[in-house]
Amino acid sequence: MSKNQNFTIKKSYENFTDLEGDKYHYEPVEMHFGIPWKIGVYIEPTRIWLYLICDRKPGITEWAISTSIKIHLTKNTGEEDIFTENRIFSQDSSTNNNIKNFCISAFSKYIVNGKIKIRFEVEIEKIEGIKGFLRIFDDDVAKKFSDVVLMAGNQKFYMNRMYLSHHSTYFESLFLGNFEESKKIDN
């Protein structure tokens, strides 16, 4: 992979203080860059453990994802604390160990009226062993066969109008309707 890829995964627990102790609480999987990720928390009587899980891809025996992670926790004052962690996720399940843990007394400043907000900003620095499973939308082949460019922030996605229109009524209306965007050309 030639450039870093970034994503954010977050969770607001509305009733954090009501979560059952001595139990893992995992959120649904989110796909980022073709890779499954999820947040988890584990609550003990004296500690809170925060997890960012990179689920294993079936059929791949050796893989590794090098990341730089920023964990954002909102304090009861409204300010944020940011913790940084470098982590290499791999087929070895021990690489999915907790990202950060706190003693209960230190963690209480992040609980506001029983609620807590957790946000992981993940920068993927390197992926090994699963490149074939990722979709690449900005390489020469994608450019060669595309007839439309979608922009998300500064990233360009070279796509095909027919494919998008077939899979999305939104894109069908956009490309076939009388919208300014349907006639726009990007070089």
N, CA, C and O of each residue as an XYZ file, in Angstrom:
748
protein
N       0.850     -1.165      0.000
C       0.000      0.000      0.000
C       0.894      1.224      0.000
O       1.829      1.321      0.795
N       0.606      2.158     -0.891
C       1.493      3.284     -1.069
C       1.220      4.432     -0.116
O       2.143      5.169      0.232
N      -0.035      4.606      0.322
C      -0.321      5.708      1.219
C      -1.166      5.221      2.389
O      -1.868      4.214      2.301
N      -1.078      5.968      3.488
C      -1.835      5.582      4.667
C      -3.330      5.762      4.424
O      -3.752      6.625      3.655
N      -4.110      4.935      5.092
C      -5.565      5.018      5.014
C      -6.080      5.223      6.424
O      -5.604      4.591      7.367
N      -7.060      6.113      6.564
C      -7.570      6.482      7.877
C      -9.057      6.193      7.978
O      -9.789      6.285      6.993
N      -9.493      5.843      9.177
C     -10.917      5.723      9.453
C     -11.166      5.975     10.928
O     -10.250      5.927     11.749
N     -12.412      6.243     11.243
C     -12.841      6.465     12.616
C     -13.930      5.457     12.948
O     -14.829      5.203     12.147
N     -13.835      4.896     14.130
C     -14.866      3.992     14.634
C     -15.185      4.471     16.048
O     -14.284      4.686     16.858
N     -16.484      4.635     16.336
C     -16.833      5.226     17.628
C     -18.093      4.602     18.191
O     -18.859      3.933     17.498
N     -18.272      4.849     19.480
C     -19.453      4.342     20.170
C     -19.792      5.283     21.311
O     -18.918      5.711     22.066
N     -21.073      5.596     21.425
C     -21.594      6.311     22.589
C     -22.422      5.314     23.377
O     -23.449      4.836     22.896
N     -21.987      5.006     24.564
C     -22.731      4.100     25.432
C     -23.677      4.957     26.266
O     -23.238      5.753     27.096
N     -24.978      4.790     26.040
C     -25.976      5.599     26.736
C     -26.131      5.179     28.194
O     -26.382      6.024     29.053
N     -25.986      3.896     28.484
C     -26.146      3.381     29.847
C     -24.903      2.599     30.263
O     -24.992      1.441     30.671
N     -23.760      3.239     30.154
C     -22.496      2.549     30.413
C     -22.458      1.970     31.817
O     -21.979      0.853     32.014
N     -22.953      2.710     32.789
C     -22.899      2.242     34.178
C     -23.817      1.044     34.414
O     -23.698      0.369     35.436
N     -24.741      0.770     33.468
C     -25.636     -0.382     33.598
C     -25.095     -1.640     32.910
O     -25.701     -2.708     33.008
N     -23.952     -1.518     32.212
C     -23.407     -2.696     31.529
C     -22.989     -3.741     32.556
O     -22.451     -3.420     33.616
N     -23.247     -4.979     32.219
C     -22.916     -6.089     33.110
C     -21.408     -6.215     33.272
O     -20.661     -6.139     32.296
N     -20.967     -6.408     34.504
C     -19.547     -6.557     34.793
C     -19.040     -7.952     34.496
O     -19.818     -8.890     34.327
N     -17.709     -8.076     34.434
C     -17.049     -9.349     34.142
C     -17.575     -9.983     32.861
O     -17.782    -11.194     32.786
N     -17.786     -9.138     31.855
C     -18.317     -9.603     30.593
C     -17.799     -8.691     29.475
O     -17.661     -7.482     29.659
N     -17.515     -9.297     28.306
C     -17.132     -8.522     27.131
C     -18.393     -7.968     26.473
O     -19.406     -8.657     26.351
N     -18.305     -6.723     26.059
C     -19.401     -6.068     25.341
C     -18.833     -5.597     24.005
O     -18.065     -4.637     23.953
N     -19.220     -6.286     22.919
C     -18.710     -5.954     21.589
C     -19.785     -5.256     20.772
O     -20.972     -5.563     20.884
N     -19.354     -4.325     19.959
C     -20.254     -3.631     19.047
C     -20.263     -4.364     17.712
O     -19.381     -5.182     17.449
N     -21.250     -4.080     16.868
C     -21.287     -4.736     15.556
C     -20.042     -4.408     14.730
O     -19.418     -3.361     14.902
N     -19.708     -5.312     13.849
C     -18.546     -5.142     12.972
C     -18.815     -4.019     11.980
O     -19.918     -3.889     11.449
N     -17.783     -3.209     11.739
C     -17.803     -2.181     10.696
C     -16.691     -2.517      9.708
O     -15.594     -2.911     10.104
N     -16.979     -2.359      8.434
C     -15.977     -2.621      7.402
C     -15.263     -1.317      7.052
O     -15.904     -0.313      6.741
N     -13.952     -1.343      7.104
C     -13.126     -0.200      6.708
C     -12.000     -0.728      5.831
O     -11.181     -1.535      6.271
N     -11.967     -0.261      4.580
C     -10.979     -0.681      3.597
C     -11.002     -2.188      3.387
O      -9.963     -2.822      3.199
N     -12.215     -2.750      3.423
C     -12.385     -4.172      3.182
C     -11.997     -5.057      4.355
O     -11.877     -6.274      4.207
N     -11.803     -4.453      5.516
C     -11.349     -5.198      6.693
C     -12.367     -5.012      7.814
O     -12.790     -3.884      8.066
N     -12.776     -6.094      8.499
C     -13.765     -5.966      9.584
C     -13.138     -5.509     10.908
O     -12.134     -6.060     11.357
N     -13.758     -4.484     11.524
C     -13.294     -3.919     12.794
C     -14.474     -3.813     13.746
O     -15.618     -3.692     13.308
N     -14.202     -3.857     15.053
C     -15.250     -3.602     16.037
C     -14.639     -3.118     17.348
O     -13.479     -3.386     17.659
N     -15.454     -2.404     18.094
C     -15.072     -1.888     19.416
C     -15.582     -2.872     20.466
O     -16.621     -3.508     20.286
N     -14.848     -2.983     21.546
C     -15.290     -3.789     22.669
C     -14.871     -3.151     23.983
O     -13.885     -2.416     24.039
N     -15.616     -3.433     25.030
C     -15.238     -3.026     26.384
C     -15.396     -4.225     27.301
O     -16.238     -5.096     27.083
N     -14.575     -4.247     28.315
C     -14.683     -5.271     29.345
C     -14.626     -4.547     30.685
O     -13.742     -3.723     30.920
N     -15.566     -4.859     31.547
C     -15.660     -4.158     32.829
C     -15.407     -5.146     33.952
O     -16.087     -6.164     34.071
N     -14.414     -4.827     34.775
C     -14.122     -5.598     35.981
C     -14.484     -4.740     37.186
O     -14.761     -3.550     37.029
N     -14.487     -5.303     38.357
C     -14.794     -4.477     39.534
C     -13.815     -3.312     39.737
O     -14.190     -2.273     40.282
N     -12.565     -3.487     39.299
C     -11.582     -2.423     39.534
C     -11.006     -1.800     38.263
O     -10.285     -0.806     38.348
N     -11.307     -2.359     37.080
C     -10.710     -1.863     35.844
C     -11.711     -1.859     34.701
O     -12.685     -2.611     34.698
N     -11.444     -0.984     33.724
C     -12.182     -0.918     32.463
C     -11.156     -1.178     31.360
O     -10.076     -0.586     31.362
N     -11.489     -2.054     30.428
C     -10.602     -2.391     29.315
C     -11.273     -1.973     28.011
O     -12.424     -2.333     27.766
N     -10.571     -1.223     27.177
C     -11.085     -0.811     25.872
C     -10.396     -1.624     24.787
O      -9.179     -1.808     24.811
N     -11.186     -2.110     23.836
C     -10.670     -2.949     22.765
C     -11.002     -2.356     21.409
O     -12.075     -1.786     21.210
N     -10.081     -2.497     20.492
C     -10.347     -2.321     19.074
C      -9.956     -3.649     18.447
O      -8.791     -4.045     18.491
N     -10.923     -4.329     17.869
C     -10.703     -5.670     17.337
C     -10.646     -5.603     15.822
O     -11.513     -5.008     15.181
N      -9.623     -6.215     15.261
C      -9.532     -6.413     13.820
C      -9.860     -7.880     13.586
O      -9.032     -8.761     13.819
N     -11.088     -8.132     13.118
C     -11.520     -9.520     12.912
C     -10.704    -10.173     11.810
O     -10.341     -9.549     10.813
N     -10.436    -11.435     12.024
C      -9.660    -12.175     11.030
C     -10.476    -12.440      9.781
O     -11.682    -12.677      9.843
N      -9.803    -12.396      8.656
C     -10.438    -12.716      7.388
C     -10.367    -14.232      7.194
O      -9.287    -14.812      7.308
N     -11.491    -14.880      6.905
C     -11.458    -16.332      6.704
C     -10.615    -16.708      5.490
O     -10.638    -16.022      4.468
N      -9.884    -17.789      5.612
C      -9.093    -18.294      4.492
C      -7.709    -17.685      4.358
O      -6.940    -18.094      3.488
N      -7.378    -16.722      5.194
C      -6.045    -16.111      5.133
C      -5.274    -16.570      6.361
O      -5.716    -16.373      7.493
N      -4.133    -17.176      6.132
C      -3.386    -17.717      7.262
C      -2.372    -16.731      7.838
O      -2.140    -16.728      9.047
N      -1.770    -15.904      7.002
C      -0.780    -14.950      7.505
C      -1.093    -13.566      6.997
O      -1.140    -13.332      5.790
N      -1.312    -12.635      7.932
C      -1.581    -11.259      7.569
C      -1.151    -10.356      8.726
O      -1.017    -10.803      9.865
N      -0.943     -9.100      8.417
C      -0.580     -8.115      9.444
C      -1.025     -6.737      8.981
O      -0.922     -6.395      7.803
N      -1.521     -5.957      9.928
C      -1.925     -4.582      9.661
C      -1.255     -3.699     10.707
O      -1.552     -3.801     11.898
N      -0.353     -2.833     10.260
C       0.328     -1.895     11.153
C      -0.514     -0.633     11.262
O      -0.910     -0.052     10.252
N      -0.785     -0.212     12.497
C      -1.650      0.944     12.709
C      -1.071      1.911     13.727
O      -0.233      1.554     14.555
N      -1.537      3.127     13.638
C      -1.344      4.135     14.673
C      -2.749      4.527     15.101
O      -3.569      4.922     14.273
N      -3.025      4.418     16.390
C      -4.388      4.606     16.891
C      -4.414      5.739     17.905
O      -3.559      5.829     18.785
N      -5.420      6.606     17.760
C      -5.691      7.638     18.758
C      -7.045      7.314     19.381
O      -8.051      7.175     18.686
N      -7.047      7.196     20.708
C      -8.280      6.934     21.430
C      -8.738      8.251     22.040
O      -8.014      8.857     22.830
N      -9.932      8.693     21.678
C     -10.501      9.936     22.196
C     -11.570      9.589     23.224
O     -12.501      8.839     22.931
N     -11.434     10.131     24.418
C     -12.440      9.967     25.465
C     -12.864     11.355     25.927
O     -12.024     12.192     26.254
N     -14.166     11.592     25.952
C     -14.693     12.888     26.364
C     -14.874     12.895     27.878
O     -15.532     12.020     28.441
N     -14.277     13.899     28.532
C     -14.376     14.020     29.987
C     -15.687     14.693     30.379
O     -16.378     15.277     29.544
N     -16.009     14.599     31.654
C     -17.233     15.233     32.139
C     -17.168     16.763     32.072
O     -18.183     17.427     32.283
N     -16.004     17.326     31.785
C     -15.860     18.773     31.593
C     -16.119     19.180     30.144
O     -16.173     20.368     29.827
N     -16.282     18.173     29.254
C     -16.472     18.446     27.831
C     -15.176     18.384     27.047
O     -15.199     18.300     25.819
N     -14.047     18.424     27.738
C     -12.744     18.318     27.078
C     -12.483     16.861     26.705
O     -13.131     15.944     27.210
N     -11.517     16.675     25.806
C     -11.161     15.321     25.380
C      -9.760     14.972     25.843
O      -8.860     15.813     25.834
N      -9.587     13.734     26.243
C      -8.250     13.179     26.435
C      -7.973     12.289     25.238
O      -8.852     11.562     24.776
N      -6.746     12.349     24.740
C      -6.353     11.535     23.587
C      -5.168     10.668     23.998
O      -4.161     11.162     24.506
N      -5.310      9.375     23.769
C      -4.257      8.413     24.059
C      -3.805      7.807     22.732
O      -4.629      7.489     21.875
N      -2.493      7.650     22.569
C      -1.960      7.138     21.312
C      -1.353      5.758     21.525
O      -0.697      5.496     22.533
N      -1.589      4.885     20.555
C      -1.095      3.503     20.622
C      -0.704      3.063     19.219
O      -1.475      3.251     18.279
N       0.462      2.488     19.065
C       0.841      1.839     17.809
C       0.603      0.347     17.992
O       1.011     -0.242     18.993
N      -0.067     -0.258     17.009
C      -0.435     -1.661     17.148
C      -0.309     -2.355     15.809
O      -0.679     -1.805     14.772
N       0.216     -3.562     15.841
C       0.213     -4.423     14.662
C      -0.795     -5.530     14.931
O      -0.590     -6.365     15.812
N      -1.884     -5.533     14.167
C      -2.877     -6.598     14.240
C      -2.427     -7.695     13.289
O      -1.866     -7.407     12.231
N      -2.668     -8.953     13.655
C      -2.272    -10.052     12.781
C      -3.158    -11.266     13.022
O      -4.121    -11.207     13.785
N      -2.813    -12.379     12.353
C      -3.562    -13.615     12.539
C      -3.425    -14.139     13.959
O      -4.234    -14.963     14.384
N      -2.434    -13.689     14.696
C      -2.246    -14.085     16.086
C      -3.292    -13.366     16.936
O      -3.238    -12.142     17.062
N      -4.231    -14.089     17.514
C      -5.341    -13.466     18.241
C      -4.877    -12.613     19.413
O      -5.629    -11.757     19.877
N      -3.661    -12.823     19.902
C      -3.174    -12.000     21.018
C      -2.948    -10.544     20.599
O      -2.824     -9.672     21.458
N      -2.893    -10.271     19.294
C      -2.716     -8.886     18.851
C      -4.013     -8.097     18.986
O      -4.012     -6.877     18.823
N      -5.115     -8.775     19.281
C      -6.382     -8.096     19.523
C      -6.617     -7.853     21.010
O      -7.755     -7.648     21.432
N      -5.551     -7.873     21.805
C      -5.674     -7.573     23.227
C      -6.117     -6.131     23.404
O      -6.168     -5.360     22.446
N      -6.435     -5.781     24.639
C      -6.946     -4.440     24.906
C      -5.993     -3.364     24.404
O      -4.774     -3.539     24.400
N      -6.565     -2.268     23.988
C      -5.792     -1.116     23.530
C      -5.437     -0.232     24.716
O      -4.326      0.293     24.793
N      -6.374     -0.067     25.634
C      -6.156      0.803     26.788
C      -6.967      0.272     27.949
O      -8.088     -0.200     27.758
N      -6.414      0.343     29.160
C      -7.193     -0.014     30.335
C      -7.018      1.049     31.406
O      -5.993      1.729     31.464
N      -8.021      1.182     32.246
C      -8.059      2.209     33.282
C      -8.525      1.577     34.583
O      -9.297      0.618     34.585
N      -8.039      2.135     35.696
C      -8.663      1.754     36.958
C      -9.992      2.506     37.014
O     -10.126      3.581     36.431
N     -10.953      1.951     37.703
C     -12.306      2.516     37.745
C     -12.288      3.969     38.200
O     -12.975      4.804     37.612
N     -11.519      4.287     39.231
C     -11.515      5.664     39.742
C     -10.983      6.645     38.697
O     -11.491      7.762     38.598
N      -9.974      6.256     37.917
C      -9.439      7.147     36.880
C     -10.404      7.263     35.700
O     -10.434      8.294     35.027
N     -11.185      6.226     35.444
C     -12.090      6.216     34.303
C     -13.376      7.006     34.576
O     -14.064      7.417     33.641
N     -13.693      7.213     35.832
C     -14.965      7.853     36.187
C     -15.092      9.264     35.613
O     -16.210      9.741     35.419
N     -13.982      9.941     35.338
C     -14.073     11.297     34.776
C     -14.590     11.302     33.343
O     -14.906     12.367     32.813
N     -14.686     10.123     32.692
C     -15.209     10.031     31.328
C     -16.690      9.642     31.308
O     -17.311      9.624     30.245
N     -17.246      9.337     32.460
C     -18.653      8.937     32.533
C     -19.477     10.156     32.924
O     -19.270     10.749     33.983
N     -20.418     10.522     32.050
C     -21.271     11.683     32.280
C     -22.715     11.206     32.290
O     -23.234     10.760     31.267
N     -23.365     11.302     33.448
C     -24.749     10.839     33.600
C     -24.924      9.403     33.093
O     -25.917      9.088     32.436
N     -23.968      8.551     33.398
C     -24.034      7.148     32.993
C     -23.623      6.891     31.559
O     -23.627      5.744     31.113
N     -23.266      7.943     30.824
C     -22.918      7.817     29.406
C     -21.420      7.984     29.207
O     -20.723      8.610     30.006
N     -20.949      7.394     28.102
C     -19.533      7.552     27.750
C     -19.404      7.571     26.233
O     -20.136      6.878     25.527
N     -18.461      8.375     25.740
C     -18.183      8.445     24.307
C     -16.751      7.995     24.072
O     -15.811      8.526     24.662
N     -16.603      7.003     23.197
C     -15.287      6.458     22.843
C     -15.126      6.596     21.337
O     -16.023      6.235     20.575
N     -13.979      7.120     20.910
C     -13.712      7.242     19.472
C     -12.277      6.803     19.195
O     -11.333      7.307     19.803
N     -12.129      5.855     18.268
C     -10.823      5.413     17.820
C     -10.575      6.013     16.444
O     -11.361      5.794     15.523
N      -9.492      6.768     16.294
C      -9.041      7.218     14.976
C      -7.885      6.309     14.590
O      -6.864      6.255     15.276
N      -8.058      5.603     13.494
C      -7.088      4.590     13.099
C      -6.414      5.006     11.799
O      -7.074      5.337     10.814
N      -5.113      4.983     11.817
C      -4.330      5.200     10.606
C      -3.664      3.872     10.263
O      -2.828      3.371     11.016
N      -4.043      3.312      9.123
C      -3.425      2.069      8.671
C      -2.152      2.447      7.933
O      -2.194      3.114      6.899
N      -1.029      2.017      8.471
C       0.266      2.372      7.887
C       0.747      1.349      6.870
O       1.423      1.689      5.900
N       0.383      0.075      7.108
C       0.853     -0.989      6.209
C      -0.044     -2.206      6.363
O      -0.430     -2.568      7.474
N      -0.375     -2.835      5.236
C      -1.151     -4.072      5.238
C      -0.340     -5.133      4.502
O       0.158     -4.901      3.401
N      -0.218     -6.290      5.125
C       0.496     -7.404      4.498
C      -0.405     -8.637      4.499
O      -1.091     -8.921      5.481
N      -0.389     -9.361      3.386
C      -1.063    -10.650      3.324
C      -2.513    -10.630      2.907
O      -3.069    -11.693      2.631
N      -3.171     -9.456      2.844
C      -4.580     -9.429      2.465
C      -4.871     -8.395      1.383
O      -6.021     -7.993      1.205
N      -3.862     -7.969      0.676
C      -4.057     -6.956     -0.357
C      -5.089     -7.380     -1.389
O      -5.865     -6.547     -1.858
N      -5.114     -8.628     -1.746
C      -6.059     -9.097     -2.748
C      -7.511     -8.951     -2.332
O      -8.402     -9.009     -3.180
N      -7.768     -8.762     -1.043
C      -9.131     -8.628     -0.566
C      -9.584     -7.175     -0.520
O     -10.766     -6.904     -0.307
N      -8.669     -6.245     -0.714
C      -9.025     -4.835     -0.669
C      -9.402     -4.337     -2.050
O      -8.818     -4.757     -3.049
N     -10.365     -3.454     -2.107
C     -10.709     -2.820     -3.362
C      -9.876     -1.562     -3.491
O      -9.807     -0.755     -2.565
N      -9.243     -1.397     -4.643
C      -8.423     -0.219     -4.892
C      -9.106      0.589     -5.978
O      -9.308      0.104     -7.091
N      -9.462      1.827     -5.651
C     -10.236      2.646     -6.561
C      -9.422      3.770     -7.193
O      -9.974      4.582     -7.936
N      -8.133      3.833     -6.916
C      -7.356      4.927     -7.483
C      -6.097      4.447     -8.220
O      -5.150      5.214     -8.389
N      -6.085      3.190     -8.654
C      -4.940      2.695     -9.411
C      -5.190      2.888    -10.914
O      -6.262      3.342    -11.315
N      -4.205      2.543    -11.734
C      -4.294      2.772    -13.183
C      -5.417      1.972    -13.834
O      -6.057      2.462    -14.765
N      -5.669      0.740    -13.361
C      -6.732     -0.079    -13.935
C      -8.091      0.559    -13.645
O      -8.941      0.634    -14.532
N      -8.297      1.013    -12.420
C      -9.566      1.664    -12.071
C      -9.770      2.910    -12.923
O     -10.881      3.172    -13.382
N      -8.711      3.677    -13.136
C      -8.815      4.890    -13.952
C      -9.155      4.549    -15.401
O      -9.944      5.244    -16.042
N      -8.558      3.482    -15.906
C      -8.745      3.094    -17.302
C     -10.202      2.732    -17.600
O     -10.715      3.070    -18.667
N     -10.865      2.057    -16.678
C     -12.212      1.566    -16.930
C     -13.310      2.423    -16.297
O     -14.478      2.036    -16.323
N     -12.964      3.558    -15.739
C     -13.977      4.395    -15.093
C     -14.517      5.437    -16.056
O     -13.870      5.820    -17.030
N     -15.732      5.883    -15.744
C     -16.295      6.999    -16.503
C     -16.860      8.066    -15.565
O     -17.529      9.003    -16.000
N     -16.577      7.906    -14.265
C     -16.990      8.894    -13.282
C     -16.012      8.838    -12.102
O     -15.465      7.782    -11.785
N     -15.804      9.980    -11.466
C     -14.928     10.060    -10.298
C     -15.754     10.572     -9.125
O     -16.351     11.646     -9.202
N     -15.788      9.807     -8.043
C     -16.456     10.237     -6.820
C     -15.399     10.783     -5.874
O     -14.305     10.229     -5.767
N     -15.727     11.865     -5.192
C     -14.792     12.476     -4.249
C     -15.335     12.307     -2.830
O     -16.508     12.570     -2.568
N     -14.469     11.866     -1.924
C     -14.780     11.806     -0.496
C     -13.605     12.446      0.208
O     -12.550     11.829      0.355
N     -13.781     13.674      0.642
C     -12.645     14.419      1.174
C     -11.671     14.670      0.043
O     -12.050     15.208     -0.997
N     -10.439     14.293      0.231
C      -9.416     14.446     -0.805
C      -9.198     13.179     -1.612
O      -8.362     13.162     -2.515
N      -9.929     12.120     -1.305
C      -9.720     10.842     -1.984
C     -10.651     10.712     -3.186
O     -11.843     11.004     -3.102
N     -10.083     10.269     -4.304
C     -10.841     10.051     -5.524
C     -11.114      8.562     -5.690
O     -10.243      7.723     -5.462
N     -12.364      8.250     -6.100
C     -12.766      6.881     -6.379
C     -13.188      6.825     -7.839
O     -14.193      7.426     -8.218
N     -12.431      6.109     -8.660
C     -12.724      5.976    -10.082
C     -13.705      4.820    -10.249
O     -13.389      3.663     -9.971
N     -14.911      5.171    -10.713
C     -15.997      4.202    -10.751
C     -16.628      4.166    -12.141
O     -16.216      4.887    -13.049
N     -17.634      3.310    -12.282
C     -18.367      3.158    -13.520
C     -19.829      3.531    -13.272
O     -20.468      2.992    -12.369
N     -20.358      4.464    -14.087
C     -21.727      4.948    -13.907
C     -22.755      3.817    -13.974
O     -23.686      3.771    -13.170
N     -22.583      2.908    -14.931
C     -23.552      1.834    -15.084
C     -23.585      0.951    -13.835
O     -24.661      0.583    -13.362
N     -22.425      0.616    -13.310
C     -22.355     -0.218    -12.115
C     -23.030      0.482    -10.931
O     -23.843     -0.119    -10.229
N     -22.685      1.755    -10.715
C     -23.275      2.499     -9.608
C     -24.788      2.624     -9.770
O     -25.533      2.448     -8.806
N     -25.244      2.928    -10.982
C     -26.677      3.094    -11.240
C     -27.438      1.790    -11.043
O     -28.570      1.791    -10.558
N     -26.815      0.681    -11.420
C     -27.451     -0.628    -11.265
C     -27.653     -0.979     -9.789
O     -28.634     -1.635     -9.440
N     -26.735     -0.547     -8.923
C     -26.766     -0.922     -7.509
C     -27.357      0.150     -6.607
O     -27.504     -0.076     -5.406
N     -27.701      1.315     -7.156
C     -28.178      2.397     -6.304
C     -29.146      3.296     -7.069
O     -28.795      3.877     -8.097
N     -30.366      3.401     -6.552
C     -31.334      4.306     -7.188
C     -30.883      5.758     -7.063
O     -31.217      6.589     -7.908
N     -30.127      6.064     -6.014
C     -29.596      7.419     -5.861
C     -28.696      7.763     -7.047
O     -28.856      8.810     -7.675
N     -27.744      6.870     -7.349
C     -26.833      7.140     -8.461
C     -27.568      7.088     -9.803
O     -27.229      7.840    -10.717
N     -28.560      6.219     -9.931
C     -29.341      6.175    -11.161
C     -30.003      7.532    -11.404
O     -29.951      8.064    -12.514
N     -30.619      8.084    -10.370
C     -31.244      9.403    -10.501
C     -30.213     10.487    -10.760
O     -30.438     11.391    -11.565
N     -29.093     10.395    -10.084
C     -28.048     11.402    -10.248
C     -27.504     11.406    -11.667
O     -27.352     12.472    -12.263
N     -27.206     10.233    -12.221
C     -26.581     10.162    -13.541
C     -27.578     10.341    -14.686
O     -27.211     10.848    -15.746
N     -28.813      9.937    -14.490
C     -29.793     10.013    -15.567
C     -30.710     11.225    -15.453
O     -31.440     11.546    -16.392
N     -30.673     11.895    -14.310
C     -31.521     13.068    -14.106
C     -30.877     14.329    -14.655
O     -29.783     14.289    -15.217
N     -31.552     15.421    -14.489
C     -31.042     16.716    -14.945
C     -30.348     17.443    -13.801
O     -30.757     18.534    -13.405
N     -29.317     16.841    -13.286
C     -28.552     17.444    -12.199
C     -27.238     17.985    -12.741
O     -26.658     17.421    -13.668
N     -26.784     19.064    -12.163
C     -25.512     19.669    -12.576
C     -24.366     18.670    -12.440
O     -23.472     18.624    -13.284
N     -24.397     17.856    -11.354
C     -23.327     16.902    -11.101
C     -23.220     15.829    -12.181
O     -22.136     15.290    -12.406
N     -24.335     15.508    -12.858
C     -24.305     14.441    -13.865
C     -23.536     14.870    -15.114
O     -23.148     14.031    -15.926
N     -23.319     16.161    -15.264
C     -22.610     16.661    -16.455
C     -21.202     17.149    -16.120
O     -20.444     17.525    -17.015
N     -20.855     17.143    -14.850
C     -19.582     17.675    -14.393
C     -18.435     16.768    -14.807
O     -18.538     15.547    -14.687
N     -17.357     17.340    -15.287
C     -16.181     16.567    -15.702
C     -15.018     16.952    -14.798
O     -14.762     18.134    -14.571
N     -14.308     15.932    -14.277
C     -13.139     16.160    -13.430
C     -11.924     15.588    -14.129
O     -11.955     14.450    -14.599
N     -10.876     16.346    -14.203
C      -9.646     15.861    -14.842
C      -8.647     15.457    -13.827
O      -7.550     15.023    -14.178
